[in-house]
Amino acid sequence: MARLSKAKIGTLLRAKRREPVKTPFYYVPPFLDELRRSLQERLASTGGRPTVRECQVVRKTRFSKETWQYLARLADQWSKGGASVSPSQVAARIVEEVCRAGMR
């Protein structure tokens, strides 16, 4: 199957102009796949719930119910076939990655 160019698609759709649609990196599913792999690699256990060694600061953070439910679903998915992951660990990993990207 021949691949259509952006110009050809624009012509077919009779577009007057083309503009790129920017998607923030944290909305893209591969970002979550990479996050899962990264978190699983960093988890270590000495008998209790696995934890990430390099994370030394512990703080309470409030979440909406919807956000917490989403984080819990991700944690459940990420825990299958590997170490147990908590919703807080998922949230911490997302924050770490977003901050790291912003500091570059």
C-alpha positions in Angstrom: 0.0 0.0 0.0 1.4 3.4 -1.0 2.0 5.8 1.8 0.3 9.2 1.5 2.3 12.4 2.0 1.0 15.2 4.2 0.7 17.4 1.1 -1.4 14.7 -0.7 -3.7 14.2 2.4 -4.1 18.0 2.6 -5.1 18.1 -1.1 -7.5 15.2 -0.8 -9.2 16.9 2.2 -9.1 20.3 0.5 -7.3 21.8 3.5 -6.4 25.4 3.2 -3.5 25.0 5.7 -1.8 22.4 7.8 -0.9 22.7 11.4 0.9 20.2 13.6 -0.9 18.8 16.6 1.4 18.6 19.5 0.7 15.8 22.0 2.4 16.1 25.4 4.7 13.1 25.9 2.9 12.0 29.0 -0.3 11.3 27.1 1.3 8.9 24.8 0.9 5.2 25.7 4.6 4.4 25.2 5.4 6.8 28.0 3.4 4.6 30.4 5.1 1.5 29.1 8.5 3.0 29.7 7.4 4.2 33.1 6.3 0.7 34.1 9.6 -0.8 33.0 11.6 1.9 34.7 9.7 1.4 38.0 9.9 -2.4 37.9 13.7 -2.1 37.5 14.1 0.3 40.4 11.9 -1.6 42.9 13.7 -3.5 45.7 12.4 -5.4 48.7 13.9 -6.4 52.0 10.8 -8.3 53.1 7.9 -5.8 52.9 6.4 -3.8 50.1 9.0 -3.2 47.4 10.3 0.4 47.4 12.4 2.6 45.2 15.8 3.0 46.9 16.7 6.4 45.4 13.4 8.0 46.6 14.2 9.3 50.2 11.6 12.0 50.6 8.1 10.9 51.8 5.2 13.4 51.6 1.4 13.1 51.7 -0.3 14.3 48.5 -4.0 14.7 47.8 -5.5 13.3 44.7 -9.0 13.5 43.2 -11.0 10.2 43.4 -10.8 9.8 39.7 -7.0 10.3 39.6 -6.5 7.9 42.4 -8.7 5.3 40.7 -6.7 5.7 37.5 -3.4 5.3 39.4 -4.8 2.2 41.2 -5.8 0.7 37.9 -2.3 1.3 36.5 -0.7 -0.1 39.7 -2.9 -3.3 39.3 -1.9 -3.7 35.7 1.8 -3.0 36.4 1.8 -5.5 39.3 0.8 -8.5 37.1 3.7 -10.7 36.5 6.1 -8.7 38.6 6.7 -6.9 41.9 3.7 -5.4 43.6 3.3 -1.7 42.7 1.3 0.9 44.7 -0.7 3.8 43.2 1.6 6.1 45.1 4.7 4.6 43.4 3.1 5.1 40.0 2.3 8.7 40.8 5.9 9.3 42.1 7.4 7.8 39.0 5.2 10.0 36.8 6.3 13.1 38.8 9.9 12.1 38.6 9.9 11.7 34.8 7.9 14.9 34.1 10.3 16.9 36.4 13.4 15.3 34.9 12.1 16.2 31.4 11.5 19.8 32.5 15.0 20.1 34.0 16.7 19.3 30.7 
